[in-house]
Structure formats: C-alpha cells, structure tokens
Amino acid sequence: MRTIVLVFALFAAALTGVAMAQQPVPEGIQQLEWLLGTWQRDDLPQGRSGDEVWHREGDALVGVGSSYRDGALRFREQLRIVQEGAQVFYVADVPGNPAPVKFGQSSQQGQSVVFENPAHDFPRRIEYQREGQRLTARISGGGREQVFHFLRLAKPAD
C-alpha cells in the first residue's frame, strides 16, 4: 500500500511541475525581459566594481545587485520583479531593511521603466533605461539621487 501511495505522490508532483513549467509568463513581466543578463558597472573608480545579474525564474524576473571594493563584497541586494493581477512590482530585499520593499510600476515604455513607492524613505523612485548594450539605473527621492551606469557583459542563458 505504501508503494502505491508513494508512486501516486510522485506522479502528482511530476504533473504539478509540468503544469508550473507551462505557466505563461505575465505580459507585464515579458515587457521587461530586456533587463535580463549580466550588467557590469562601468562608472566606478579603480578598485571598486559592481554588477546586476537578472534572469527569469518562473513567472518573475529575479536579480542580484552587488558592489565590491578591492575584490571584497561590500553590499548585496536581492531583487524581484513580479506581477500581481494587473500591477507589476519591483521588490528589493536590502540589508538593513526589516522586510523587502515593494515599488509599484508607474510607467513603462519600450526599454524604460519606472517604479515608485512614495511612502519609502529612500529611494522612492527606481528607474531603468536601456540603450543598446548600456543600462542606466537611477534611484531618487527626498532630494537625493544616485545614478548607476552599466555595460552588458552577457546575455541570459537560454
């Protein structure tokens, strides 16, 4: 009897995995797939570096942003872009914050997107704009602004 239950459980798990793999990627996520790949900061002084690496995971875009000084990791943030109903969110899990912070997409056109959370201290606005193999990220709010320039190193694996 245990064998039958185990076989049934494995079969059900396999079917669930196939169904999840065939889930369509939401349109709002598809429109942002231009972010996919490895992006290296090209605006830092010698001894410092940084990158963002984006890939698709199921029906979300998943990213990791890292900063290094003299080869040592100084900062890392976990990023996700998800769609909940008709709304797309940028979710940043940053050291020092008690919980991930959600930013709602306020505009998207071509290879440019803006996410905002007016209730957050900093940043309140996150913008990405891609021009060919270059990506600019801008975070701002409360009279402060930081701009990050990236060069595409690698396309995402198919």
N, CA, C and O atoms as a DFTB+ gen file, in Angstrom:
632 C
 N C O
     1  1       0.826      -1.204       0.000
     2  2       0.000       0.000       0.000
     3  2       0.867       1.263       0.000
     4  3       0.567       2.227      -0.704
     5  1       1.952       1.251       0.801
     6  2       2.836       2.408       0.851
     7  2       3.429       2.692      -0.527
     8  3       3.585       3.851      -0.911
     9  1       3.754       1.651      -1.261
    10  2       4.335       1.811      -2.590
    11  2       3.359       2.518      -3.514
    12  3       3.756       3.398      -4.278
    13  1       2.089       2.144      -3.452
    14  2       1.073       2.766      -4.302
    15  2       0.928       4.246      -3.948
    16  3       0.847       5.095      -4.835
    17  1       0.896       4.550      -2.654
    18  2       0.770       5.942      -2.220
    19  2       1.994       6.746      -2.659
    20  3       1.857       7.874      -3.132
    21  1       3.196       6.168      -2.504
    22  2       4.412       6.849      -2.903
    23  2       4.437       7.102      -4.405
    24  3       4.802       8.193      -4.843
    25  1       4.053       6.103      -5.201
    26  2       4.022       6.260      -6.658
    27  2       3.015       7.337      -7.042
    28  3       3.297       8.170      -7.903
    29  1       1.842       7.327      -6.410
    30  2       0.829       8.340      -6.698
    31  2       1.342       9.736      -6.343
    32  3       1.147      10.683      -7.104
    33  1       2.001       9.862      -5.181
    34  2       2.527      11.160      -4.750
    35  2       3.582      11.664      -5.729
    36  3       3.584      12.846      -6.073
    37  1       4.472      10.795      -6.182
    38  2       5.494      11.184      -7.147
    39  2       4.873      11.590      -8.477
    40  3       5.315      12.556      -9.099
    41  1       3.860      10.863      -8.914
    42  2       3.169      11.168     -10.162
    43  2       2.482      12.535     -10.067
    44  3       2.557      13.341     -10.994
    45  1       1.816      12.785      -8.940
    46  2       1.136      14.074      -8.746
    47  2       2.148      15.215      -8.713
    48  3       1.893      16.282      -9.271
    49  1       3.288      15.003      -8.066
    50  2       4.316      16.037      -8.011
    51  2       4.867      16.325      -9.406
    52  3       5.107      17.480      -9.758
    53  1       5.065      15.274     -10.197
    54  2       5.565      15.461     -11.566
    55  2       4.567      16.240     -12.402
    56  3       4.960      17.125     -13.161
    57  1       3.274      15.928     -12.278
    58  2       2.258      16.652     -13.030
    59  2       2.205      18.117     -12.613
    60  3       2.040      18.994     -13.461
    61  1       2.342      18.390     -11.329
    62  2       2.346      19.766     -10.839
    63  2       3.530      20.523     -11.413
    64  3       3.387      21.675     -11.821
    65  1       4.702      19.891     -11.450
    66  2       5.889      20.521     -12.014
    67  2       5.712      20.841     -13.479
    68  3       6.129      21.909     -13.927
    69  1       5.098      19.936     -14.248
    70  2       4.854      20.175     -15.670
    71  2       3.881      21.328     -15.839
    72  3       4.079      22.184     -16.701
    73  1       2.830      21.360     -15.028
    74  2       1.841      22.438     -15.130
    75  2       2.475      23.784     -14.802
    76  3       2.175      24.782     -15.456
    77  1       3.365      23.825     -13.778
    78  2       4.017      25.080     -13.414
    79  2       4.974      25.527     -14.514
    80  3       5.088      26.722     -14.784
    81  1       5.664      24.581     -15.150
    82  2       6.607      24.932     -16.204
    83  2       5.882      25.508     -17.417
    84  3       6.462      26.287     -18.173
    85  1       4.628      25.132     -17.606
    86  2       3.884      25.589     -18.761
    87  2       3.083      26.858     -18.480
    88  3       2.370      27.353     -19.352
    89  1       3.203      27.384     -17.254
    90  2       2.508      28.622     -16.920
    91  2       2.992      29.745     -17.822
    92  3       4.198      29.924     -17.991
    93  1       2.082      30.496     -18.398
    94  2       2.529      31.606     -19.240
    95  2       3.153      32.718     -18.385
    96  3       2.735      32.962     -17.253
    97  1       4.142      33.368     -18.946
    98  2       4.773      34.495     -18.270
    99  2       3.858      35.697     -18.449
   100  3       3.477      36.012     -19.576
   101  1       3.493      36.378     -17.360
   102  2       2.597      37.534     -17.479
   103  2       3.155      38.585     -18.437
   104  3       4.368      38.770     -18.531
   105  1       2.265      39.264     -19.141
   106  2       2.664      40.253     -20.142
   107  2       3.535      41.355     -19.545
   108  3       4.499      41.794     -20.172
   109  1       3.199      41.801     -18.336
   110  2       3.992      42.858     -17.699
   111  2       5.428      42.437     -17.449
   112  3       6.336      43.266     -17.491
   113  1       5.636      41.167     -17.193
   114  2       6.990      40.635     -16.988
   115  2       7.687      40.493     -18.335
   116  3       8.859      40.843     -18.467
   117  1       6.975      39.982     -19.335
   118  2       7.556      39.833     -20.679
   119  2       8.067      41.169     -21.205
   120  3       9.110      41.222     -21.856
   121  1       7.346      42.238     -20.928
   122  2       7.730      43.563     -21.429
   123  2       9.009      44.094     -20.783
   124  3       9.567      45.092     -21.240
   125  1       9.472      43.435     -19.729
   126  2      10.682      43.885     -19.029
   127  2      11.856      42.922     -19.217
   128  3      12.887      43.070     -18.561
   129  1      11.708      41.950     -20.096
   130  2      12.777      40.964     -20.289
   131  2      14.035      41.574     -20.904
   132  3      15.065      40.902     -20.965
   133  1      13.983      42.802     -21.353
   134  2      15.178      43.487     -21.843
   135  2      16.194      43.710     -20.722
   136  3      17.350      44.031     -20.995
   137  1      15.774      43.543     -19.463
   138  2      16.690      43.654     -18.325
   139  2      17.555      42.405     -18.142
   140  3      18.588      42.463     -17.476
   141  1      17.147      41.290     -18.720
   142  2      17.832      40.024     -18.490
   143  2      19.287      40.075     -18.935
   144  3      19.619      40.665     -19.963
   145  1      20.143      39.446     -18.142
   146  2      21.557      39.354     -18.476
   147  2      22.431      39.837     -17.336
   148  3      21.951      40.121     -16.238
   149  1      23.712      39.926     -17.612
   150  2      24.697      40.384     -16.641
   151  2      25.151      41.781     -17.035
   152  3      25.623      42.009     -18.149
   153  1      25.000      42.702     -16.105
   154  2      25.317      44.115     -16.338
   155  2      26.418      44.537     -15.363
   156  3      26.256      44.429     -14.147
   157  1      27.530      45.016     -15.904
   158  2      28.689      45.418     -15.099
   159  2      28.747      46.936     -14.991
   160  3      28.635      47.634     -15.998
   161  1      28.922      47.454     -13.770
   162  2      29.083      48.901     -13.595
   163  2      30.325      49.348     -14.336
   164  3      31.365      48.694     -14.256
   165  1      30.231      50.459     -15.061
   166  2      31.393      50.972     -15.785
   167  2      31.680      52.423     -15.416
   168  3      32.317      53.152     -16.176
   169  1      31.204      52.834     -14.244
   170  2      31.373      54.228     -13.829
   171  2      32.034      54.348     -12.457
   172  3      31.840      55.342     -11.757
   173  1      32.818      53.332     -12.071
   174  2      33.406      53.330     -10.734
   175  2      34.925      53.537     -10.797
   176  3      35.559      53.182     -11.791
   177  1      35.499      54.104      -9.748
   178  2      36.955      54.286      -9.719
   179  2      37.668      52.933      -9.570
   180  3      37.060      51.926      -9.208
   181  1      38.952      52.945      -9.855
   182  2      39.757      51.732      -9.746
   183  2      39.641      51.133      -8.348
   184  3      39.640      51.855      -7.352
   185  1      39.545      49.824      -8.287
   186  2      39.422      49.122      -7.009
   187  2      37.987      48.878      -6.588
   188  3      37.730      48.151      -5.629
   189  1      37.058      49.480      -7.300
   190  2      35.641      49.280      -6.980
   191  2      34.939      48.720      -8.205
   192  3      35.292      49.054      -9.336
   193  1      33.947      47.870      -7.983
   194  2      33.163      47.318      -9.087
   195  2      31.775      46.970      -8.575
   196  3      31.515      46.966      -7.372
   197  1      30.900      46.680      -9.514
   198  2      29.537      46.313      -9.154
   199  2      28.841      45.714     -10.353
   200  3      29.271      45.889     -11.493
   201  1      27.771      45.013     -10.085
   202  2      27.011      44.413     -11.176
   203  2      25.579      44.150     -10.753
   204  3      25.243      44.149      -9.569
   205  1      24.754      43.930     -11.749
   206  2      23.401      43.408     -11.551
   207  2      23.260      42.247     -12.517
   208  3      23.629      42.349     -13.687
   209  1      22.731      41.161     -12.025
   210  2      22.503      39.970     -12.841
   211  2      21.020      39.642     -12.748
   212  3      20.491      39.425     -11.658
   213  1      20.348      39.607     -13.901
   214  2      18.914      39.352     -13.970
   215  2      18.639      38.089     -14.778
   216  3      19.237      37.877     -15.833
   217  1      17.734      37.257     -14.281
   218  2      17.271      36.087     -15.024
   219  2      15.785      35.892     -14.743
   220  3      15.233      36.464     -13.803
   221  1      15.149      35.072     -15.581
   222  2      13.740      34.783     -15.359
   223  2      13.645      33.511     -14.543
   224  3      14.334      32.526     -14.811
   225  1      12.793      33.547     -13.560
   226  2      12.546      32.390     -12.703
   227  2      11.030      32.217     -12.625
   228  3      10.344      32.960     -11.923
   229  1      10.517      31.216     -13.362
   230  2       9.073      31.024     -13.413
   231  2       8.407      32.220     -14.057
   232  3       8.721      32.572     -15.194
   233  1       7.487      32.849     -13.337
   234  2       6.773      33.999     -13.892
   235  2       7.262      35.325     -13.312
   236  3       6.514      36.303     -13.269
   237  1       8.520      35.353     -12.867
   238  2       9.108      36.572     -12.297
   239  2      10.504      36.796     -12.873
   240  3      11.130      35.871     -13.392
   241  1      10.979      38.028     -12.774
   242  2      12.372      38.341     -13.061
   243  2      13.083      38.440     -11.715
   244  3      12.586      39.075     -10.785
   245  1      14.237      37.813     -11.621
   246  2      14.983      37.770     -10.370
   247  2      16.355      38.371     -10.615
   248  3      17.028      38.024     -11.586
   249  1      16.768      39.269      -9.739
   250  2      18.062      39.922      -9.896
   251  2      18.846      39.942      -8.603
   252  3      18.298      39.804      -7.509
   253  1      20.148      40.117      -8.764
   254  2      21.050      40.303      -7.632
   255  2      21.948      41.484      -7.984
   256  3      22.601      41.494      -9.027
   257  1      21.971      42.471      -7.106
   258  2      22.862      43.608      -7.274
   259  2      23.981      43.517      -6.260
   260  3      23.728      43.324      -5.071
   261  1      25.226      43.654      -6.720
   262  2      26.390      43.503      -5.839
   263  2      27.366      44.650      -6.050
   264  3      27.504      45.170      -7.157
   265  1      28.044      45.039      -4.966
   266  2      29.110      46.038      -5.021
   267  2      30.340      45.462      -4.333
   268  3      30.242      44.791      -3.306
   269  1      31.510      45.742      -4.926
   270  2      32.774      45.205      -4.423
   271  2      33.789      46.327      -4.260
   272  3      33.779      47.305      -5.008
   273  1      34.659      46.173      -3.277
   274  2      35.797      47.076      -3.107
   275  2      37.031      46.200      -2.936
   276  3      37.097      45.358      -2.040
   277  1      38.002      46.416      -3.810
   278  2      39.228      45.615      -3.820
   279  2      38.920      44.121      -3.828
   280  3      39.583      43.330      -3.157
   281  1      37.909      43.755      -4.595
   282  2      37.542      42.350      -4.768
   283  2      36.677      41.772      -3.665
   284  3      36.200      40.645      -3.795
   285  1      36.461      42.501      -2.591
   286  2      35.654      42.002      -1.466
   287  2      34.218      42.520      -1.589
   288  3      33.991      43.692      -1.887
   289  1      33.273      41.640      -1.357
   290  2      31.863      42.014      -1.398
   291  2      31.568      43.027      -0.301
   292  3      31.874      42.798       0.869
   293  1      30.971      44.150      -0.692
   294  2      30.612      45.201       0.264
   295  2      29.109      45.315       0.473
   296  3      28.651      45.719       1.542
   297  1      28.338      44.952      -0.565
   298  2      26.888      45.135      -0.495
   299  2      26.239      44.175      -1.482
   300  3      26.744      43.972      -2.586
   301  1      25.113      43.584      -1.078
   302  2      24.348      42.733      -1.996
   303  2      22.874      42.896      -1.693
   304  3      22.446      42.871      -0.539
   305  1      22.098      43.065      -2.772
   306  2      20.647      43.148      -2.632
   307  2      19.998      42.106      -3.529
   308  3      20.481      41.819      -4.624
   309  1      18.905      41.552      -3.050
   310  2      18.121      40.573      -3.802
   311  2      16.926      41.320      -4.396
   312  3      16.217      42.035      -3.687
   313  1      16.712      41.150      -5.692
   314  2      15.678      41.902      -6.403
   315  2      14.718      40.947      -7.098
   316  3      15.112      39.859      -7.519
   317  1      13.473      41.352      -7.216
   318  2      12.470      40.586      -7.957
   319  2      11.539      41.567      -8.652
   320  3      11.239      42.641      -8.130
   321  1      11.092      41.180      -9.831
   322  2      10.013      41.911     -10.487
   323  2       8.903      40.904     -10.687
   324  3       9.079      39.891     -11.364
   325  1       7.761      41.189     -10.095
   326  2       6.638      40.259     -10.097
   327  2       5.386      40.979     -10.577
   328  3       5.284      42.203     -10.503
   329  1       4.448      40.201     -11.064
   330  2       3.160      40.764     -11.450
   331  2       2.103      40.152     -10.561
   332  3       2.006      38.931     -10.444
   333  1       1.303      41.011      -9.929
   334  2       0.190      40.605      -9.077
   335  2      -1.064      41.209      -9.687
   336  3      -1.292      42.415      -9.592
   337  1      -1.872      40.368     -10.311
   338  2      -3.026      40.871     -11.047
   339  2      -2.522      41.684     -12.220
   340  3      -1.712      41.201     -13.011
   341  1      -2.998      42.921     -12.341
   342  2      -2.569      43.784     -13.444
   343  2      -1.369      44.646     -13.067
   344  3      -0.805      45.321     -13.928
   345  1      -0.968      44.635     -11.799
   346  2       0.104      45.516     -11.318
   347  2       1.449      44.790     -11.286
   348  3       1.536      43.641     -10.853
   349  1       2.490      45.474     -11.748
   350  2       3.855      44.955     -11.713
   351  2       4.594      45.650     -10.572
   352  3       4.471      46.861     -10.386
   353  1       5.370      44.863      -9.805
   354  2       6.113      45.394      -8.668
   355  2       7.587      45.035      -8.762
   356  3       7.956      43.946      -9.202
   357  1       8.412      45.970      -8.340
   358  2       9.846      45.768      -8.134
   359  2       9.992      45.569      -6.642
   360  3       9.571      46.425      -5.863
   361  1      10.578      44.459      -6.225
   362  2      10.698      44.142      -4.807
   363  2      12.179      44.066      -4.463
   364  3      12.906      43.236      -5.008
   365  1      12.623      44.929      -3.563
   366  2      14.028      44.983      -3.173
   367  2      14.184      44.469      -1.750
   368  3      13.541      44.959      -0.822
   369  1      15.047      43.475      -1.597
   370  2      15.383      42.934      -0.283
   371  2      16.823      43.366      -0.007
   372  3      17.780      42.777      -0.511
   373  1      16.945      44.416       0.810
   374  2      18.221      45.079       1.027
   375  2      18.632      44.910       2.484
   376  3      17.802      45.056       3.381
   377  1      19.919      44.601       2.732
   378  2      20.374      44.522       4.127
   379  2      20.053      45.821       4.866
   380  3      20.213      46.913       4.321
   381  1      19.610      45.691       6.083
   382  2      19.261      46.871       6.870
   383  2      17.779      47.157       6.897
   384  3      17.291      47.808       7.821
   385  1      17.046      46.678       5.893
   386  2      15.594      46.847       5.908
   387  2      14.978      45.635       6.609
   388  3      15.409      44.506       6.377
   389  1      13.991      45.853       7.451
   390  2      13.394      44.728       8.173
   391  2      12.634      43.749       7.267
   392  3      12.452      42.585       7.624
   393  1      12.199      44.217       6.114
   394  2      11.443      43.371       5.181
   395  2      11.678      43.890       3.767
   396  3      12.085      45.038       3.588
   397  1      11.424      43.053       2.757
   398  2      11.533      43.548       1.375
   399  2      10.590      44.729       1.147
   400  3       9.523      44.813       1.754
   401  1      11.001      45.637       0.265
   402  2      10.217      46.836      -0.032
   403  2       9.692      46.727      -1.456
   404  3      10.442      46.419      -2.383
   405  1       8.383      46.985      -1.624
   406  2       7.732      46.914      -2.938
   407  2       7.581      48.310      -3.533
   408  3       7.216      49.268      -2.852
   409  1       7.876      48.386      -4.825
   410  2       7.704      49.610      -5.599
   411  2       6.779      49.288      -6.761
   412  3       7.072      48.379      -7.538
   413  1       5.685      49.997      -6.902
   414  2       4.746      49.753      -7.991
   415  2       5.214      50.389      -9.283
   416  3       5.744      51.500      -9.285
   417  1       5.016      49.677     -10.385
   418  2       5.387      50.228     -11.688
   419  2       4.453      51.389     -12.006
   420  3       3.231      51.238     -12.000
   421  1       5.050      52.559     -12.285
   422  2       4.237      53.731     -12.604
   423  2       4.261      54.044     -14.097
   424  3       3.351      54.697     -14.609
   425  1       5.298      53.583     -14.797
   426  2       5.321      53.757     -16.251
   427  2       6.289      52.755     -16.864
   428  3       7.236      52.300     -16.223
   429  1       6.025      52.427     -18.112
   430  2       6.896      51.535     -18.876
   431  2       6.672      51.832     -20.338
   432  3       5.538      51.825     -20.819
   433  1       7.760      52.095     -21.047
   434  2       7.668      52.371     -22.469
   435  2       8.951      51.872     -23.111
   436  3      10.046      52.310     -22.757
   437  1       8.808      50.952     -24.061
   438  2       9.980      50.405     -24.721
   439  2      10.924      49.793     -23.713
   440  3      10.545      48.896     -22.960
   441  1      12.157      50.276     -23.696
   442  2      13.156      49.762     -22.763
   443  2      13.451      50.776     -21.665
   444  3      14.602      51.092     -21.365
   445  1      12.374      51.268     -21.082
   446  2      12.448      52.203     -19.973
   447  2      11.301      51.891     -19.016
   448  3      10.168      51.676     -19.445
   449  1      11.601      51.867     -17.723
   450  2      10.571      51.554     -16.733
   451  2      10.827      52.371     -15.468
   452  3      11.971      52.665     -15.123
   453  1       9.737      52.731     -14.784
   454  2       9.808      53.473     -13.526
   455  2       8.945      52.749     -12.497
   456  3       7.813      52.354     -12.776
   457  1       9.509      52.584     -11.298
   458  2       8.798      52.009     -10.161
   459  2       8.831      53.032      -9.031
   460  3       9.835      53.719      -8.842
   461  1       7.716      53.136      -8.266
   462  2       7.665      54.136      -7.208
   463  2       7.017      53.592      -5.931
   464  3       6.137      52.732      -5.965
   465  1       7.489      54.130      -4.811
   466  2       6.902      53.886      -3.502
   467  2       7.081      55.170      -2.702
   468  3       8.090      55.345      -2.018
   469  1       6.090      56.079      -2.789
   470  2       6.232      57.381      -2.130
   471  2       6.327      57.302      -0.610
   472  3       6.761      58.264       0.022
   473  1       5.932      56.178      -0.007
   474  2       5.976      56.047       1.448
   475  2       7.348      55.594       1.955
   476  3       7.607      55.648       3.157
   477  1       8.224      55.152       1.060
   478  2       9.542      54.662       1.474
   479  2      10.481      55.850       1.697
   480  3      10.342      56.888       1.050
   481  1      11.444      55.690       2.626
   482  2      12.352      56.803       2.909
   483  2      13.287      57.080       1.728
   484  3      13.273      58.183       1.181
   485  1      14.093      56.104       1.332
   486  2      14.957      56.250       0.156
   487  2      15.317      54.871      -0.335
   488  3      15.687      54.000       0.453
   489  1      15.213      54.671      -1.604
   490  2      14.678      55.567      -2.617
   491  2      13.158      55.512      -2.648
   492  3      12.547      54.609      -2.077
   493  1      12.571      56.460      -3.301
   494  2      11.128      56.453      -3.542
   495  2      10.827      56.118      -4.995
   496  3       9.714      55.722      -5.341
   497  1      11.832      56.283      -5.831
   498  2      11.662      56.069      -7.267
   499  2      12.875      55.292      -7.793
   500  3      14.016      55.614      -7.462
   501  1      12.618      54.275      -8.608
   502  2      13.664      53.471      -9.236
   503  2      13.379      53.452     -10.731
   504  3      12.291      53.074     -11.164
   505  1      14.365      53.861     -11.506
   506  2      14.203      53.915     -12.967
   507  2      15.299      53.095     -13.633
   508  3      16.450      53.106     -13.198
   509  1      14.931      52.390     -14.684
   510  2      15.896      51.709     -15.546
   511  2      15.640      52.164     -16.972
   512  3      14.495      52.306     -17.401
   513  1      16.732      52.390     -17.701
   514  2      16.618      52.709     -19.121
   515  2      17.769      52.026     -19.849
   516  3      18.937      52.170     -19.490
   517  1      17.400      51.285     -20.876
   518  2      18.396      50.584     -21.676
   519  2      18.523      51.243     -23.039
   520  3      17.528      51.579     -23.682
   521  1      19.779      51.422     -23.469
   522  2      20.084      51.907     -24.811
   523  2      21.147      50.980     -25.369
   524  3      22.326      51.121     -25.043
   525  1      20.742      50.026     -26.214
   526  2      21.676      49.051     -26.770
   527  2      22.269      48.192     -25.677
   528  3      21.543      47.522     -24.942
   529  1      23.599      48.209     -25.567
   530  2      24.297      47.401     -24.567
   531  2      24.580      48.177     -23.282
   532  3      25.377      47.738     -22.452
   533  1      23.934      49.323     -23.119
   534  2      24.121      50.150     -21.927
   535  2      22.809      50.222     -21.138
   536  3      21.720      50.262     -21.711
   537  1      22.944      50.238     -19.830
   538  2      21.795      50.314     -18.934
   539  2      22.087      51.389     -17.895
   540  3      23.167      51.421     -17.305
   541  1      21.112      52.271     -17.678
   542  2      21.233      53.283     -16.632
   543  2      20.151      53.007     -15.602
   544  3      18.978      52.845     -15.940
   545  1      20.560      52.957     -14.340
   546  2      19.618      52.828     -13.228
   547  2      19.731      54.107     -12.407
   548  3      20.825      54.609     -12.152
   549  1      18.586      54.614     -12.005
   550  2      18.553      55.865     -11.248
   551  2      17.618      55.647     -10.062
   552  3      16.473      55.229     -10.232
   553  1      18.118      55.935      -8.859
   554  2      17.262      55.887      -7.683
   555  2      17.198      57.295      -7.105
   556  3      18.199      58.011      -7.074
   557  1      16.003      57.686      -6.646
   558  2      15.848      59.056      -6.173
   559  2      14.723      59.146      -5.151
   560  3      13.919      58.229      -4.988
   561  1      14.700      60.281      -4.476
   562  2      13.655      60.582      -3.509
   563  2      14.187      61.449      -2.394
   564  3      15.353      61.350      -2.011
   565  1      13.322      62.299      -1.877
   566  2      13.703      63.153      -0.754
   567  2      14.856      64.090      -1.062
   568  3      15.645      64.418      -0.175
   569  1      14.964      64.527      -2.319
   570  2      16.030      65.442      -2.698
   571  2      17.363      64.773      -2.987
   572  3      18.344      65.460      -3.272
   573  1      17.422      63.450      -2.921
   574  2      18.659      62.709      -3.213
   575  2      18.495      61.941      -4.517
   576  3      17.383      61.598      -4.918
   577  1      19.623      61.679      -5.170
   578  2      19.599      60.893      -6.401
   579  2      20.950      60.197      -6.575
   580  3      22.001      60.775      -6.298
   581  1      20.902      58.947      -7.037
   582  2      22.100      58.207      -7.396
   583  2      21.874      57.601      -8.773
   584  3      20.794      57.092      -9.074
   585  1      22.913      57.665      -9.606
   586  2      22.832      57.128     -10.960
   587  2      23.903      56.055     -11.106
   588  3      25.043      56.236     -10.678
   589  1      23.521      54.933     -11.718
   590  2      24.418      53.808     -11.926
   591  2      24.449      53.490     -13.421
   592  3      23.403      53.336     -14.052
   593  1      25.646      53.393     -13.975
   594  2      25.803      53.094     -15.394
   595  2      26.376      51.686     -15.547
   596  3      27.350      51.320     -14.889
   597  1      25.754      50.912     -16.425
   598  2      26.151      49.522     -16.638
   599  2      26.423      49.261     -18.108
   600  3      25.883      49.929     -18.989
   601  1      27.272      48.276     -18.349
   602  2      27.526      47.751     -19.682
   603  2      27.183      46.270     -19.660
   604  3      27.554      45.550     -18.732
   605  1      26.479      45.826     -20.679
   606  2      26.059      44.420     -20.718
   607  2      27.274      43.528     -20.977
   608  3      28.002      43.712     -21.952
   609  1      27.476      42.555     -20.081
   610  2      28.564      41.603     -20.228
   611  2      28.092      40.327     -20.898
   612  3      28.787      39.765     -21.745
   613  1      26.915      39.874     -20.518
   614  2      26.446      38.604     -21.049
   615  2      24.941      38.610     -21.174
   616  3      24.232      39.210     -20.366
   617  1      24.469      37.934     -22.197
   618  2      23.036      37.726     -22.368
   619  2      22.623      36.588     -21.445
   620  3      23.463      35.787     -21.035
   621  1      21.346      36.509     -21.116
   622  2      20.893      35.413     -20.265
   623  2      21.038      34.078     -20.987
   624  3      20.967      34.008     -22.214
   625  1      21.239      33.035     -20.212
   626  2      21.300      31.684     -20.785
   627  2      19.920      31.276     -21.252
   628  3      18.932      31.529     -20.563
   629  1      19.839      30.654     -22.401
   630  2      18.542      30.197     -22.915
   631  2      18.119      28.915     -22.260
   632  3      17.052      28.385     -22.572
